[in-house]
Amino acid sequence: MSGKKILVVDDDPSVRFLFRLIFESAGYEVTEAQHGVAALIRIKNALPDLVVTDMMMPVMDGGELITQSEKRPRDRGSPNPGGDRQPCRQRRCSGRRRCSRQAVP
């Protein structure tokens, strides 16, 4: 086991389940959240090494989750979601957001 923690954020339980299967089979510890607000609570309680998020969700979408995460203090050694990002070139977000291009180890 790698001991690395991944938070999967998606409003679709089947998508969360699929990510859980994939990541746990690779040795990662997985937690889940159904929207951005729940994700922020989980991040505050137990800091993950990686957050995988859907962009379109109710309550708080993935873009707002990223924005709110960037506003949080980094004094606990939290990963900087803006650390290695470039403008997004995906057609659906038209470059408005910045997307992480950092690979998962």
Backbone as XML, in Angstrom:
<?xml version="1.0"?>
<chain id="A" units="angstrom">
  <residue number="1" name="MET">
    <atom name="N" x="0.828" y="-1.189" z="0.000"/>
    <atom name="CA" x="0.000" y="0.000" z="0.000"/>
    <atom name="C" x="0.866" y="1.244" z="0.000"/>
  </residue>
  <residue number="2" name="SER">
    <atom name="N" x="0.418" y="2.237" z="-0.744"/>
    <atom name="CA" x="1.186" y="3.470" z="-0.858"/>
    <atom name="C" x="0.970" y="4.410" z="0.320"/>
  </residue>
  <residue number="3" name="GLY">
    <atom name="N" x="-0.170" y="4.278" z="1.017"/>
    <atom name="CA" x="-0.486" y="5.168" z="2.121"/>
    <atom name="C" x="-0.989" y="6.527" z="1.669"/>
  </residue>
  <residue number="4" name="LYS">
    <atom name="N" x="-1.053" y="6.771" z="0.378"/>
    <atom name="CA" x="-1.549" y="8.037" z="-0.153"/>
    <atom name="C" x="-3.069" y="8.068" z="-0.099"/>
  </residue>
  <residue number="5" name="LYS">
    <atom name="N" x="-3.610" y="9.256" z="0.200"/>
    <atom name="CA" x="-5.058" y="9.425" z="0.338"/>
    <atom name="C" x="-5.603" y="10.238" z="-0.828"/>
  </residue>
  <residue number="6" name="ILE">
    <atom name="N" x="-6.687" y="9.732" z="-1.421"/>
    <atom name="CA" x="-7.335" y="10.410" z="-2.539"/>
    <atom name="C" x="-8.786" y="10.696" z="-2.168"/>
  </residue>
  <residue number="7" name="LEU">
    <atom name="N" x="-9.211" y="11.928" z="-2.423"/>
    <atom name="CA" x="-10.606" y="12.317" z="-2.237"/>
    <atom name="C" x="-11.253" y="12.400" z="-3.616"/>
  </residue>
  <residue number="8" name="VAL">
    <atom name="N" x="-12.325" y="11.632" z="-3.814"/>
    <atom name="CA" x="-13.066" y="11.633" z="-5.077"/>
    <atom name="C" x="-14.355" y="12.416" z="-4.851"/>
  </residue>
  <residue number="9" name="VAL">
    <atom name="N" x="-14.568" y="13.459" z="-5.659"/>
    <atom name="CA" x="-15.731" y="14.333" z="-5.511"/>
    <atom name="C" x="-16.578" y="14.255" z="-6.782"/>
  </residue>
  <residue number="10" name="ASP">
    <atom name="N" x="-17.778" y="13.712" z="-6.652"/>
    <atom name="CA" x="-18.686" y="13.587" z="-7.798"/>
    <atom name="C" x="-20.092" y="13.377" z="-7.260"/>
  </residue>
  <residue number="11" name="ASP">
    <atom name="N" x="-21.088" y="13.950" z="-7.935"/>
    <atom name="CA" x="-22.467" y="13.786" z="-7.498"/>
    <atom name="C" x="-23.064" y="12.450" z="-7.939"/>
  </residue>
  <residue number="12" name="ASP">
    <atom name="N" x="-22.388" y="11.734" z="-8.800"/>
    <atom name="CA" x="-22.874" y="10.441" z="-9.284"/>
    <atom name="C" x="-22.213" y="9.315" z="-8.475"/>
  </residue>
  <residue number="13" name="PRO">
    <atom name="N" x="-22.992" y="8.576" z="-7.684"/>
    <atom name="CA" x="-22.417" y="7.523" z="-6.849"/>
    <atom name="C" x="-21.702" y="6.435" z="-7.652"/>
  </residue>
  <residue number="14" name="SER">
    <atom name="N" x="-22.180" y="6.151" z="-8.861"/>
    <atom name="CA" x="-21.523" y="5.113" z="-9.666"/>
    <atom name="C" x="-20.136" y="5.555" z="-10.127"/>
  </residue>
  <residue number="15" name="VAL">
    <atom name="N" x="-19.958" y="6.840" z="-10.383"/>
    <atom name="CA" x="-18.643" y="7.363" z="-10.763"/>
    <atom name="C" x="-17.695" y="7.288" z="-9.564"/>
  </residue>
  <residue number="16" name="ARG">
    <atom name="N" x="-18.182" y="7.695" z="-8.398"/>
    <atom name="CA" x="-17.359" y="7.591" z="-7.182"/>
    <atom name="C" x="-16.957" y="6.144" z="-6.926"/>
  </residue>
  <residue number="17" name="PHE">
    <atom name="N" x="-17.905" y="5.222" z="-7.098"/>
    <atom name="CA" x="-17.634" y="3.804" z="-6.886"/>
    <atom name="C" x="-16.550" y="3.303" z="-7.849"/>
  </residue>
  <residue number="18" name="LEU">
    <atom name="N" x="-16.642" y="3.693" z="-9.111"/>
    <atom name="CA" x="-15.655" y="3.271" z="-10.111"/>
    <atom name="C" x="-14.262" y="3.800" z="-9.766"/>
  </residue>
  <residue number="19" name="PHE">
    <atom name="N" x="-14.173" y="5.084" z="-9.412"/>
    <atom name="CA" x="-12.879" y="5.643" z="-9.012"/>
    <atom name="C" x="-12.343" y="4.928" z="-7.767"/>
  </residue>
  <residue number="20" name="ARG">
    <atom name="N" x="-13.227" y="4.633" z="-6.815"/>
    <atom name="CA" x="-12.812" y="3.925" z="-5.600"/>
    <atom name="C" x="-12.193" y="2.574" z="-5.964"/>
  </residue>
  <residue number="21" name="LEU">
    <atom name="N" x="-12.861" y="1.815" z="-6.827"/>
    <atom name="CA" x="-12.331" y="0.513" z="-7.251"/>
    <atom name="C" x="-10.948" y="0.641" z="-7.882"/>
  </residue>
  <residue number="22" name="ILE">
    <atom name="N" x="-10.812" y="1.597" z="-8.773"/>
    <atom name="CA" x="-9.543" y="1.786" z="-9.479"/>
    <atom name="C" x="-8.429" y="2.186" z="-8.516"/>
  </residue>
  <residue number="23" name="PHE">
    <atom name="N" x="-8.685" y="3.209" z="-7.696"/>
    <atom name="CA" x="-7.638" y="3.709" z="-6.800"/>
    <atom name="C" x="-7.303" y="2.723" z="-5.682"/>
  </residue>
  <residue number="24" name="GLU">
    <atom name="N" x="-8.322" y="2.081" z="-5.099"/>
    <atom name="CA" x="-8.037" y="1.127" z="-4.034"/>
    <atom name="C" x="-7.279" y="-0.087" z="-4.549"/>
  </residue>
  <residue number="25" name="SER">
    <atom name="N" x="-7.571" y="-0.513" z="-5.778"/>
    <atom name="CA" x="-6.835" y="-1.650" z="-6.344"/>
    <atom name="C" x="-5.365" y="-1.295" z="-6.593"/>
  </residue>
  <residue number="26" name="ALA">
    <atom name="N" x="-5.082" y="0.016" z="-6.694"/>
    <atom name="CA" x="-3.694" y="0.473" z="-6.863"/>
    <atom name="C" x="-3.034" y="0.776" z="-5.513"/>
  </residue>
  <residue number="27" name="GLY">
    <atom name="N" x="-3.778" y="0.558" z="-4.407"/>
    <atom name="CA" x="-3.195" y="0.725" z="-3.088"/>
    <atom name="C" x="-3.437" y="2.060" z="-2.414"/>
  </residue>
  <residue number="28" name="TYR">
    <atom name="N" x="-4.294" y="2.884" z="-2.983"/>
    <atom name="CA" x="-4.589" y="4.190" z="-2.380"/>
    <atom name="C" x="-5.749" y="4.084" z="-1.404"/>
  </residue>
  <residue number="29" name="GLU">
    <atom name="N" x="-5.768" y="4.956" z="-0.404"/>
    <atom name="CA" x="-6.894" y="5.074" z="0.508"/>
    <atom name="C" x="-7.831" y="6.118" z="-0.086"/>
  </residue>
  <residue number="30" name="VAL">
    <atom name="N" x="-9.113" y="5.773" z="-0.232"/>
    <atom name="CA" x="-10.063" y="6.642" z="-0.926"/>
    <atom name="C" x="-11.181" y="7.098" z="0.012"/>
  </residue>
  <residue number="31" name="THR">
    <atom name="N" x="-11.473" y="8.400" z="-0.025"/>
    <atom name="CA" x="-12.657" y="8.942" z="0.615"/>
    <atom name="C" x="-13.491" y="9.610" z="-0.469"/>
  </residue>
  <residue number="32" name="GLU">
    <atom name="N" x="-14.764" y="9.835" z="-0.178"/>
    <atom name="CA" x="-15.675" y="10.369" z="-1.184"/>
    <atom name="C" x="-16.447" y="11.572" z="-0.653"/>
  </residue>
  <residue number="33" name="ALA">
    <atom name="N" x="-16.870" y="12.427" z="-1.590"/>
    <atom name="CA" x="-17.773" y="13.538" z="-1.291"/>
    <atom name="C" x="-18.701" y="13.704" z="-2.489"/>
  </residue>
  <residue number="34" name="GLN">
    <atom name="N" x="-19.960" y="14.067" z="-2.205"/>
    <atom name="CA" x="-20.950" y="14.172" z="-3.282"/>
    <atom name="C" x="-21.028" y="15.556" z="-3.918"/>
  </residue>
  <residue number="35" name="HIS">
    <atom name="N" x="-20.356" y="16.566" z="-3.316"/>
    <atom name="CA" x="-20.304" y="17.911" z="-3.907"/>
    <atom name="C" x="-19.180" y="18.684" z="-3.223"/>
  </residue>
  <residue number="36" name="GLY">
    <atom name="N" x="-18.934" y="19.888" z="-3.703"/>
    <atom name="CA" x="-17.809" y="20.675" z="-3.229"/>
    <atom name="C" x="-17.837" y="21.042" z="-1.759"/>
  </residue>
  <residue number="37" name="VAL">
    <atom name="N" x="-19.019" y="21.332" z="-1.209"/>
    <atom name="CA" x="-19.113" y="21.693" z="0.211"/>
    <atom name="C" x="-18.698" y="20.509" z="1.078"/>
  </residue>
  <residue number="38" name="ALA">
    <atom name="N" x="-19.199" y="19.333" z="0.746"/>
    <atom name="CA" x="-18.823" y="18.123" z="1.493"/>
    <atom name="C" x="-17.323" y="17.856" z="1.341"/>
  </residue>
  <residue number="39" name="ALA">
    <atom name="N" x="-16.780" y="18.133" z="0.162"/>
    <atom name="CA" x="-15.341" y="17.939" z="-0.069"/>
    <atom name="C" x="-14.513" y="18.869" z="0.812"/>
  </residue>
  <residue number="40" name="LEU">
    <atom name="N" x="-14.914" y="20.130" z="0.921"/>
    <atom name="CA" x="-14.176" y="21.074" z="1.768"/>
    <atom name="C" x="-14.169" y="20.621" z="3.225"/>
  </residue>
  <residue number="41" name="ILE">
    <atom name="N" x="-15.276" y="20.070" z="3.683"/>
    <atom name="CA" x="-15.338" y="19.553" z="5.055"/>
    <atom name="C" x="-14.376" y="18.384" z="5.217"/>
  </residue>
  <residue number="42" name="ARG">
    <atom name="N" x="-14.359" y="17.476" z="4.252"/>
    <atom name="CA" x="-13.458" y="16.322" z="4.332"/>
    <atom name="C" x="-11.994" y="16.754" z="4.251"/>
  </residue>
  <residue number="43" name="ILE">
    <atom name="N" x="-11.709" y="17.738" z="3.422"/>
    <atom name="CA" x="-10.337" y="18.257" z="3.310"/>
    <atom name="C" x="-9.903" y="18.869" z="4.638"/>
  </residue>
  <residue number="44" name="LYS">
    <atom name="N" x="-10.808" y="19.584" z="5.281"/>
    <atom name="CA" x="-10.487" y="20.204" z="6.573"/>
    <atom name="C" x="-10.226" y="19.146" z="7.645"/>
  </residue>
  <residue number="45" name="ASN">
    <atom name="N" x="-11.009" y="18.058" z="7.636"/>
    <atom name="CA" x="-10.880" y="17.010" z="8.643"/>
    <atom name="C" x="-9.704" y="16.076" z="8.412"/>
  </residue>
  <residue number="46" name="ALA">
    <atom name="N" x="-9.407" y="15.765" z="7.176"/>
    <atom name="CA" x="-8.314" y="14.834" z="6.852"/>
    <atom name="C" x="-7.771" y="15.201" z="5.477"/>
  </residue>
  <residue number="47" name="LEU">
    <atom name="N" x="-6.650" y="15.863" z="5.452"/>
    <atom name="CA" x="-6.070" y="16.374" z="4.218"/>
    <atom name="C" x="-5.660" y="15.247" z="3.268"/>
  </residue>
  <residue number="48" name="PRO">
    <atom name="N" x="-6.240" y="15.190" z="2.062"/>
    <atom name="CA" x="-5.847" y="14.163" z="1.092"/>
    <atom name="C" x="-4.582" y="14.575" z="0.343"/>
  </residue>
  <residue number="49" name="ASP">
    <atom name="N" x="-3.944" y="13.602" z="-0.283"/>
    <atom name="CA" x="-2.785" y="13.877" z="-1.131"/>
    <atom name="C" x="-3.226" y="14.334" z="-2.521"/>
  </residue>
  <residue number="50" name="LEU">
    <atom name="N" x="-4.437" y="13.925" z="-2.912"/>
    <atom name="CA" x="-4.960" y="14.260" z="-4.236"/>
    <atom name="C" x="-6.470" y="14.392" z="-4.153"/>
  </residue>
  <residue number="51" name="VAL">
    <atom name="N" x="-7.031" y="15.366" z="-4.892"/>
    <atom name="CA" x="-8.479" y="15.508" z="-5.016"/>
    <atom name="C" x="-8.827" y="15.357" z="-6.492"/>
  </residue>
  <residue number="52" name="VAL">
    <atom name="N" x="-9.734" y="14.427" z="-6.781"/>
    <atom name="CA" x="-10.248" y="14.227" z="-8.135"/>
    <atom name="C" x="-11.692" y="14.709" z="-8.099"/>
  </residue>
  <residue number="53" name="THR">
    <atom name="N" x="-12.002" y="15.723" z="-8.909"/>
    <atom name="CA" x="-13.342" y="16.310" z="-8.834"/>
    <atom name="C" x="-14.036" y="16.413" z="-10.184"/>
  </residue>
  <residue number="54" name="ASP">
    <atom name="N" x="-15.333" y="16.218" z="-10.137"/>
    <atom name="CA" x="-16.215" y="16.500" z="-11.259"/>
    <atom name="C" x="-16.347" y="18.020" z="-11.328"/>
  </residue>
  <residue number="55" name="MET">
    <atom name="N" x="-16.548" y="18.570" z="-12.500"/>
    <atom name="CA" x="-16.685" y="20.020" z="-12.618"/>
    <atom name="C" x="-18.130" y="20.476" z="-12.476"/>
  </residue>
  <residue number="56" name="MET">
    <atom name="N" x="-19.092" y="19.645" z="-12.838"/>
    <atom name="CA" x="-20.502" y="20.052" z="-12.809"/>
    <atom name="C" x="-21.238" y="19.242" z="-11.745"/>
  </residue>
  <residue number="57" name="MET">
    <atom name="N" x="-21.510" y="19.901" z="-10.595"/>
    <atom name="CA" x="-22.210" y="19.257" z="-9.481"/>
    <atom name="C" x="-23.157" y="20.259" z="-8.829"/>
  </residue>
  <residue number="58" name="PRO">
    <atom name="N" x="-24.178" y="19.763" z="-8.117"/>
    <atom name="CA" x="-25.050" y="20.669" z="-7.368"/>
    <atom name="C" x="-24.352" y="21.176" z="-6.111"/>
  </residue>
  <residue number="59" name="VAL">
    <atom name="N" x="-24.920" y="22.133" z="-5.457"/>
    <atom name="CA" x="-24.455" y="22.743" z="-4.213"/>
    <atom name="C" x="-23.186" y="23.553" z="-4.450"/>
  </residue>
  <residue number="60" name="MET">
    <atom name="N" x="-22.076" y="22.906" z="-4.812"/>
    <atom name="CA" x="-20.834" y="23.606" z="-5.166"/>
    <atom name="C" x="-20.132" y="22.770" z="-6.235"/>
  </residue>
  <residue number="61" name="ASP">
    <atom name="N" x="-19.866" y="23.379" z="-7.392"/>
    <atom name="CA" x="-19.230" y="22.641" z="-8.478"/>
    <atom name="C" x="-17.719" y="22.529" z="-8.281"/>
  </residue>
  <residue number="62" name="GLY">
    <atom name="N" x="-17.078" y="21.779" z="-9.163"/>
    <atom name="CA" x="-15.644" y="21.553" z="-9.045"/>
    <atom name="C" x="-14.810" y="22.807" z="-9.190"/>
  </residue>
  <residue number="63" name="GLY">
    <atom name="N" x="-15.227" y="23.726" z="-10.049"/>
    <atom name="CA" x="-14.495" y="24.980" z="-10.214"/>
    <atom name="C" x="-14.497" y="25.810" z="-8.948"/>
  </residue>
  <residue number="64" name="GLU">
    <atom name="N" x="-15.655" y="25.885" z="-8.295"/>
    <atom name="CA" x="-15.742" y="26.629" z="-7.039"/>
    <atom name="C" x="-14.977" y="25.909" z="-5.930"/>
  </residue>
  <residue number="65" name="LEU">
    <atom name="N" x="-14.983" y="24.580" z="-5.948"/>
    <atom name="CA" x="-14.184" y="23.811" z="-4.984"/>
    <atom name="C" x="-12.707" y="24.169" z="-5.114"/>
  </residue>
  <residue number="66" name="ILE">
    <atom name="N" x="-12.214" y="24.243" z="-6.339"/>
    <atom name="CA" x="-10.811" y="24.609" z="-6.572"/>
    <atom name="C" x="-10.548" y="26.022" z="-6.066"/>
  </residue>
  <residue number="67" name="THR">
    <atom name="N" x="-11.454" y="26.957" z="-6.402"/>
    <atom name="CA" x="-11.299" y="28.345" z="-5.967"/>
    <atom name="C" x="-11.263" y="28.442" z="-4.445"/>
  </residue>
  <residue number="68" name="GLN">
    <atom name="N" x="-12.201" y="27.775" z="-3.772"/>
    <atom name="CA" x="-12.251" y="27.803" z="-2.311"/>
    <atom name="C" x="-11.026" y="27.123" z="-1.698"/>
  </residue>
  <residue number="69" name="SER">
    <atom name="N" x="-10.556" y="26.049" z="-2.307"/>
    <atom name="CA" x="-9.365" y="25.347" z="-1.809"/>
    <atom name="C" x="-8.138" y="26.241" z="-1.897"/>
  </residue>
  <residue number="70" name="GLU">
    <atom name="N" x="-8.053" y="27.032" z="-2.950"/>
    <atom name="CA" x="-6.909" y="27.935" z="-3.119"/>
    <atom name="C" x="-6.902" y="29.042" z="-2.073"/>
  </residue>
  <residue number="71" name="LYS">
    <atom name="N" x="-8.066" y="29.372" z="-1.511"/>
    <atom name="CA" x="-8.160" y="30.429" z="-0.498"/>
    <atom name="C" x="-7.787" y="29.928" z="0.891"/>
  </residue>
  <residue number="72" name="ARG">
    <atom name="N" x="-7.746" y="28.611" z="1.079"/>
    <atom name="CA" x="-7.457" y="28.043" z="2.394"/>
    <atom name="C" x="-5.987" y="28.207" z="2.739"/>
  </residue>
  <residue number="73" name="PRO">
    <atom name="N" x="-5.678" y="28.377" z="4.026"/>
    <atom name="CA" x="-4.277" y="28.497" z="4.441"/>
    <atom name="C" x="-3.505" y="27.210" z="4.179"/>
  </residue>
  <residue number="74" name="ARG">
    <atom name="N" x="-2.241" y="27.355" z="3.870"/>
    <atom name="CA" x="-1.394" y="26.215" z="3.534"/>
    <atom name="C" x="-0.490" y="25.793" z="4.700"/>
  </residue>
  <residue number="75" name="ASP">
    <atom name="N" x="-0.827" y="26.225" z="5.914"/>
    <atom name="CA" x="0.054" y="25.980" z="7.049"/>
    <atom name="C" x="0.115" y="24.519" z="7.477"/>
  </residue>
  <residue number="76" name="ARG">
    <atom name="N" x="-0.827" y="23.683" z="7.037"/>
    <atom name="CA" x="-0.792" y="22.271" z="7.404"/>
    <atom name="C" x="-0.106" y="21.437" z="6.338"/>
  </residue>
  <residue number="77" name="GLY">
    <atom name="N" x="0.553" y="22.075" z="5.399"/>
    <atom name="CA" x="1.225" y="21.335" z="4.339"/>
    <atom name="C" x="0.283" y="20.837" z="3.267"/>
  </residue>
  <residue number="78" name="SER">
    <atom name="N" x="-0.845" y="21.516" z="3.107"/>
    <atom name="CA" x="-1.812" y="21.076" z="2.113"/>
    <atom name="C" x="-1.273" y="21.287" z="0.703"/>
  </residue>
  <residue number="79" name="PRO">
    <atom name="N" x="-1.653" y="20.396" z="-0.219"/>
    <atom name="CA" x="-1.189" y="20.555" z="-1.593"/>
    <atom name="C" x="-1.788" y="21.808" z="-2.214"/>
  </residue>
  <residue number="80" name="ASN">
    <atom name="N" x="-1.016" y="22.509" z="-2.991"/>
    <atom name="CA" x="-1.489" y="23.709" z="-3.658"/>
    <atom name="C" x="-2.160" y="23.307" z="-4.964"/>
  </residue>
  <residue number="81" name="PRO">
    <atom name="N" x="-3.487" y="23.460" z="-5.075"/>
    <atom name="CA" x="-4.152" y="23.053" z="-6.301"/>
    <atom name="C" x="-3.725" y="23.871" z="-7.510"/>
  </residue>
  <residue number="82" name="GLY">
    <atom name="N" x="-3.099" y="24.999" z="-7.293"/>
    <atom name="CA" x="-2.657" y="25.819" z="-8.410"/>
    <atom name="C" x="-1.189" y="25.652" z="-8.729"/>
  </residue>
  <residue number="83" name="GLY">
    <atom name="N" x="-0.549" y="24.692" z="-8.108"/>
    <atom name="CA" x="0.893" y="24.538" z="-8.215"/>
    <atom name="C" x="1.448" y="24.360" z="-9.613"/>
  </residue>
  <residue number="84" name="ASP">
    <atom name="N" x="0.945" y="23.429" z="-10.363"/>
    <atom name="CA" x="1.496" y="23.122" z="-11.681"/>
    <atom name="C" x="0.370" y="23.159" z="-12.704"/>
  </residue>
  <residue number="85" name="ARG">
    <atom name="N" x="-0.248" y="24.328" z="-12.853"/>
    <atom name="CA" x="-1.418" y="24.393" z="-13.719"/>
    <atom name="C" x="-1.177" y="25.300" z="-14.910"/>
  </residue>
  <residue number="86" name="GLN">
    <atom name="N" x="-1.887" y="24.998" z="-15.973"/>
    <atom name="CA" x="-1.832" y="25.768" z="-17.200"/>
    <atom name="C" x="-3.265" y="26.073" z="-17.614"/>
  </residue>
  <residue number="87" name="PRO">
    <atom name="N" x="-3.472" y="27.071" z="-18.481"/>
    <atom name="CA" x="-4.839" y="27.343" z="-18.924"/>
    <atom name="C" x="-5.476" y="26.099" z="-19.540"/>
  </residue>
  <residue number="88" name="CYS">
    <atom name="N" x="-6.728" y="25.891" z="-19.231"/>
    <atom name="CA" x="-7.436" y="24.715" z="-19.732"/>
    <atom name="C" x="-7.742" y="24.885" z="-21.218"/>
  </residue>
  <residue number="89" name="ARG">
    <atom name="N" x="-7.565" y="23.815" z="-21.942"/>
    <atom name="CA" x="-7.843" y="23.856" z="-23.376"/>
    <atom name="C" x="-9.022" y="22.958" z="-23.742"/>
  </residue>
  <residue number="90" name="GLN">
    <atom name="N" x="-9.755" y="22.503" z="-22.733"/>
    <atom name="CA" x="-10.924" y="21.682" z="-23.016"/>
    <atom name="C" x="-12.032" y="22.566" z="-23.561"/>
  </residue>
  <residue number="91" name="ARG">
    <atom name="N" x="-12.726" y="22.068" z="-24.543"/>
    <atom name="CA" x="-13.761" y="22.842" z="-25.226"/>
    <atom name="C" x="-14.861" y="23.317" z="-24.283"/>
  </residue>
  <residue number="92" name="ARG">
    <atom name="N" x="-15.269" y="22.474" z="-23.312"/>
    <atom name="CA" x="-16.425" y="22.828" z="-22.487"/>
    <atom name="C" x="-16.157" y="23.941" z="-21.494"/>
  </residue>
  <residue number="93" name="CYS">
    <atom name="N" x="-14.893" y="24.168" z="-21.097"/>
    <atom name="CA" x="-14.670" y="25.244" z="-20.130"/>
    <atom name="C" x="-14.009" y="26.454" z="-20.788"/>
  </residue>
  <residue number="94" name="SER">
    <atom name="N" x="-13.686" y="26.376" z="-22.054"/>
    <atom name="CA" x="-13.233" y="27.517" z="-22.858"/>
    <atom name="C" x="-12.068" y="28.294" z="-22.243"/>
  </residue>
  <residue number="95" name="GLY">
    <atom name="N" x="-11.211" y="27.612" z="-21.486"/>
    <atom name="CA" x="-10.023" y="28.271" z="-20.944"/>
    <atom name="C" x="-10.284" y="29.165" z="-19.749"/>
  </residue>
  <residue number="96" name="ARG">
    <atom name="N" x="-11.524" y="29.218" z="-19.253"/>
    <atom name="CA" x="-11.831" y="30.082" z="-18.099"/>
    <atom name="C" x="-11.171" y="29.556" z="-16.836"/>
  </residue>
  <residue number="97" name="ARG">
    <atom name="N" x="-11.116" y="28.264" z="-16.703"/>
    <atom name="CA" x="-10.542" y="27.638" z="-15.510"/>
    <atom name="C" x="-9.095" y="27.246" z="-15.796"/>
  </residue>
  <residue number="98" name="ARG">
    <atom name="N" x="-8.382" y="26.962" z="-14.731"/>
    <atom name="CA" x="-7.036" y="26.438" z="-14.874"/>
    <atom name="C" x="-7.060" y="24.998" z="-14.377"/>
  </residue>
  <residue number="99" name="CYS">
    <atom name="N" x="-6.497" y="24.100" z="-15.134"/>
    <atom name="CA" x="-6.578" y="22.679" z="-14.825"/>
    <atom name="C" x="-5.212" y="22.137" z="-14.451"/>
  </residue>
  <residue number="100" name="SER">
    <atom name="N" x="-5.208" y="21.205" z="-13.520"/>
    <atom name="CA" x="-3.966" y="20.583" z="-13.106"/>
    <atom name="C" x="-3.478" y="19.635" z="-14.197"/>
  </residue>
  <residue number="101" name="ARG">
    <atom name="N" x="-2.220" y="19.674" z="-14.465"/>
    <atom name="CA" x="-1.629" y="18.759" z="-15.432"/>
    <atom name="C" x="-0.582" y="17.884" z="-14.754"/>
  </residue>
  <residue number="102" name="GLN">
    <atom name="N" x="-0.625" y="17.843" z="-13.442"/>
    <atom name="CA" x="0.345" y="17.073" z="-12.678"/>
    <atom name="C" x="-0.113" y="15.618" z="-12.604"/>
  </residue>
  <residue number="103" name="ALA">
    <atom name="N" x="0.773" y="14.695" z="-12.897"/>
    <atom name="CA" x="0.437" y="13.269" z="-12.911"/>
    <atom name="C" x="0.361" y="12.722" z="-11.494"/>
  </residue>
  <residue number="104" name="VAL">
    <atom name="N" x="-0.470" y="11.704" z="-11.329"/>
    <atom name="CA" x="-0.567" y="11.002" z="-10.054"/>
    <atom name="C" x="0.580" y="10.012" z="-9.975"/>
  </residue>
  <residue number="105" name="PRO">
    <atom name="N" x="1.364" y="10.013" z="-8.884"/>
    <atom name="CA" x="2.491" y="9.070" z="-8.783"/>
    <atom name="C" x="2.019" y="7.654" z="-8.652"/>
  </residue>
</chain>
